[in-house]
Amino acid sequence: MQIGLYIHLPFCLSKCDYCDFVSYTGRESLMADYVKGLAEEYHLYRDIVSQATIGTVYLGGGTPSLLSSDLIAAVLAIPMSDLGRGQVEITMEANPGTLDEDKLAVFLAHGGTRLSLGVQSHDDAVLRELGRAHTAEEARSAAVQARKSGVSRINLDLIYGLPGQTLQGWRRTLEFALSLAPDHLSLYSLELHPGTPMAQRVSAGLLTLPDEDLGRGMMESASEILTADGFLRYELASYARPGAECLHNLNYWRNGSYLGLGVAAHSRWQGKRWFNHADPESYLAAVHQGVRPVHGTETLGAREDLLETVMLGIRLREGLDLEVFPRRFGQTASELFLGGLEALSADGLLETAGTRLRLTEEGVYLADYTLRKLVRGILERVPDRQAT
């Protein structure tokens, strides 16, 4: 069995105004001890690792590229002896302005194959509004440097639906991104989280978000521009050139198994899910004592397994495999969805391609509505028993 390995590195230069991720500023003094803790935690999961092959590794954050070259090397060395045969996808998230030649060389020397750059926008004024610590020129420089160093896959993160953002401004961001020659683009609609500075400014009327029609227009523009340039949308928010899909994220969307290391990291293995302490001190205290740093755990019953299979799988262009339902859940998709399948197909939101059920183009733009209708009745009809 293959599993994905996620390693959370929670250190940041500054906290973005929209961010509610578990990340910390001004904690650089903890970095070396934290990396030691990651290795200790990994050792505590030998029982799982011995039963599986690590198929992908993902260094997320926070800002993993904020670490020194030596610490990046130490993190990448942790799972080295357990990686699958052949080239394993190894991704590192990075922010422009935190990369240099030494860090990229270390990343590549330890098997790194994929760099994910947090670009977000082409507009320096927008970047300042977001609280980002880089400029558009630094984003361009980072992408050029990464490609020159030999990174084989580059993803760019972009955000739309920003306060004051126009359709023309979003199209210019997409054109800027394409000029950096990426292999993959992740397009995120801005989500406002309570308590973040940006949410507070919007609530106070100091910022105005684009309306729903403009948000859809931005999605449509992205599809038009990126498809014309040879990208395929293989997931609701993800575009890739053929063969450059993110394998680590595909494992999540296909409801696969994964192991998470570090503060607040989540894991899923054999019908159970757990997550770690969110603060570094509690996390380090546990792993230094030889105790798994788990803060919460749950056993996934059949309802949870079904709901996650549907909610994650329907995001993919490949859709859901209808043949799985009777074998895994004891009922056909039509029975489980209480007629919602037929109704949504009649409304032009779902389509069947062979044995796969997937969103239509219209269904993509109405994905939240479609999903709510699709899963209606599952909690009543599927018993709460252990997933199989």
N, C-alpha and C positions, 0 to 999 in steps of 0.2 A: 504494500500500500504506500502511496505517496502522500506526503503532507507538506503544507506550506509552513515556513518559519517566519514569524514576524518579530522584529526586534525594535522596541520603542526607545528612542533617544530623546528625552523631553527638554533638551536645553535650547534656548533661543536667545538671540541678541535683544529682541524686544517682542512684546506681545501685540499682535495685530488687533485692530479695533473690532473685528468681526469674529475673532477666534474664541472658541470655548474648548479647544483641545486641551488635554492634560500636558501642559508645557510650562517651563519655568525660566525666568530671567535672573541673571545675577547669581547663578548657582554653579559657575564654572569650576569652583574648587571641589565639587563633588564628582567631576567627570571620571577621574581615574578610579576612584573607589566604586563608582557606579558600573564601569566596564568590568571590573573584577567581579562585582555582584552578578552581572549578566552571565558570566562564565560559571559561577557557582550555581545559579538557578538552572542553567542548561544541564548541568550534571545531575540535578535532582529529578530530571525527566528521562533518565536513561531507560527506564522501563518502556516509555512510549517510543523514544527514538530507536530503540533496538528492534521494534516491531515494524518500523516504517522506513521509507527512504525520503530524505528531504528533497523535494522537487523544485522548490523555489525559496529564495531568501529575500526578505524585504526590510530594509532599514528605514523606519519612518520616524516622525517626530511631531513637534519639535523640529530641530534643524540638525540632522546627522552630520552635515558637512561643517558644522561649527566645531566638531572635535578635531584634535590635532591629527596629523598623519599617523603617528604611532598608535593612537587610540582607535582610529578607524581600522588599522591593521589588526589590532587586538580583537575588535568586535567581529571582523570577518573571519578571523581564525577560529572562533568558537565552534562553528558547526562543520569545519572543513573536512574532517574525517568521515562525516556521515552523509555527505552530498551524494546524489545519484550519479550514475555513470553518464559520460558525455557532458556537454555544456549545460550547466544549471543556470536558470535565470536568477541573477542577483541584482537587485535594484537598490539604489540609495537615493533618498530624497535630498535635495540641496536647494539652497537659496542663493541667488546671484550675490556676489560680494563676499561669499564665504568659501569659495573654491580657489585652489591654486594648483600649479603643476604637480607639486609633491603629493597632494591629496588625491588627485586624479591618477597619478602613477601607482600609488598604493592601492587604490580601489581596483584598478585593472590587474595589478600583480596578484591580487587575491581573488581573482575570478569574476570581478564586477562586469556586468554586461549591459546594464540599463541605468540611466540617470534620469531622475524626475525633477525638473526645475520648476520652482514656484514663481512663474512669471506674472500671472494674474492680469496685467494690463500693459498697453503700450504707452499709456499717458502718465507722465510723472505726477501730474496734479491728482489723478485718481489714486495712484500708488500712495501718495502722502495721505489722502483721505482714508485709505484703508489701513494706514499705520505700517505700511511695508517699509523695510529699511534699505531697499535698493531702487535704482533708477532703470529706465528702459535700456539705456546704453550698457549698464552693468549686466542686464539680462542677455543682451546680444553678445557681449564679451564672454560670458560664461558658456553660452551655447557654442560659440566658435571655438573656445578653448577646449571644451569637452570633446568636440568632434576631432579637433586637431590631435588630441591626446590618444584617440583611438576608441572612444566609447562607441559601441556598435548600435545602441538604441537610446534615443532621447525622447522623453515625454515632456510636454509643457502643460502646466496647470493654468487655466484661464477662468475668470469669474465674469458672469454677466448678471444683468438685473440689478446693477449698482445704482446708488442714489445719483440722480442727474444724468445717468448714462443714456445716450441716444442710440438709435439704430446705426447711424453713420459711424459713431464712435466705436461701437462693438465691431462693425465690419473692418474698421481700421486696425483694431486689435487682432482680429483673425488674420488679416493680411500681414501684419507685423510678425505674428507667430509663424506663418508659412515662410517668411523670408529667412527664418532661422533653421529651416530644413529639418523639422522634427519627423520622427517616425510615428509618433503617437500624441494625441491631444486629449486632455481630460477637461471637460467644460462643465463648470459648476454654477448653478444658479445660487445667488447669494441667499443664505439663510441667516435670519436674525435670531440670535440666542439671548434670552433674558439676562440682563446684567452686564452684557458687553457694552463698551463705549458707543459703538455704532447703533445698537438697538436703543440705547438711551437717547441719542441724538434724533433718531427717527421718531421715537415716542414724544419727544419734546417739540416736534414739528420743525426741527432745524434741517432735516434732510427729508427728501421725498423719493420713494421708490418708484420705478417704472410700473405702469399698470399691467394687467394680465395680458392684454392684447399686444403690448410692446414686448413683453417677455416671450410670448409665442413667436413674434416676429424675429426676435433674436435667435431662437432655436431654429427657425426655418432658414434664416440667413446662414447660420453655421452649417446646416446640412447642405445648402446650395453651394457655398464656397468650398467647403472641404471635399464634398463628393466630386466636384469639378476638378479638384487637384489630385484625385486618385485615392482619397481616404474612404474607408468603409466604417459606417457606424455599427459596431458590433455589440454595443451596450448603450443604454439610454444616454449616458453622459460621456461615452468613450469612442473616439475615432482612431483608427490605425491604418497604416498602409498594410496591404496583404502580408501576413506572416509576422507582423509586429505587435500583435495583441499582447496585453499584459497577462501572462500565465498565472501569476500570483493572484490577481484579482479574479480571474476566471475560476480559480478554485473556490473562492468565496461564493461567487454567484451560482456555482454548481453545487453548493452546499457540501463542500468537501471538508476534510479534517485539517486542522491547523493548530500550531503551537505558538503562543505568544510569550515573549520574554520582556521584562521591564515593567516599569510602573504603569498601571491601568491596562496592561495588555490582556487581550481575551484569547481563550483557547477553546477548541471544540474537538472532542475525541470520544468515539464509541458511545454516543448518546448522552454525553455530559458536556456542559459548558461551564467555564469558570473565568474569573477576572481577578487581577492583582490589585494590591493596595495602590492608591493613587498618589500618595506622597512618598518622596524618595527615602525619608528617614525610616518609615515603617517597612518599606520594601527592603532596604539594606539591612535593617535589624534582623529580619526573617532569614534572608538568604545567608547572611554571615553565621547564623546559628544552625544552618543546614535544614531549614524549614521552608517548604514551598510558600511563597508570599501571596497566598490566595486570600482575597477579601470576600468573595462570594462565589457560590456554585449552584448549579441547577441541573436536574435530570430532565432531558428532553423527552416528553411523551409524544404519542403519535400526532396529536393536534399541533404541537409546536413544530414537529418535523415537517408536517404537511404545509403549514403556514409559511415556514421559511423556504421550503422548496419552491412554493408558488411565488412568493414575494421577491425572492432573489432571481429565480430562473426566468420569470416573465420579463425581467429587465434586458435579457440578452436577445439579440436578433435571432439566434437559433431557436429561442423559445423553450417550451416545456415538452418533454417526451411523454406523449399520452400513454404509451405502453407501460410506463413505470407505475402509473396510478393503481391499477388492479393488483399488480404484483406486490407493491410496497405498502399500499394503504387499504387493499381489500375491496375497493369500489372504483368504478370508472370515473373519469373526470366529470362527465355529465351528471352522475349521481352525486358527487361531492359538491358540485357548485350549484345545486338546486335549480337547474335551468338557466343559470346566469350565463353559461357558456354559449348557448344558442341565442340568447337575447343580445349579448354583446357582439356576436358574429353578425346578427341581422342588422345591428346598428353600425356596422363597418369598423368596429374597434379591434376585433380579433379575426384571425384567419388560420386555417389549417393548411400546412404544407407537408404532405406525407403523414408521418406520425407525430409531427411537431405542431404545437399550438403557440402562436406568437402574435404580438401586437402588429396591427396594420400601421401605415404611416400616420393616420389620424389617431390611432390608439396610442402612439408614442407621445403625441402632444397632450393627450388626455390620460396619461398613464396612471395618475393617482386615482382618478374617478374609475377607470377600468379595473384597477386592482381591487378597490373597495367592493365593487359589484361582483367581481370574480370570486372572492373569498366569502361572500355572504353565506351564512349558514354552516360554515365549516365547524365552528365551535360547538354547535348543537348536534351535528351529525357524526362527528368523529370522536370516539371515546378517548379519554385521557389515559393512555397506556404507554408503556415504554416503546420508544421508536425501535424499528427493526431494520 
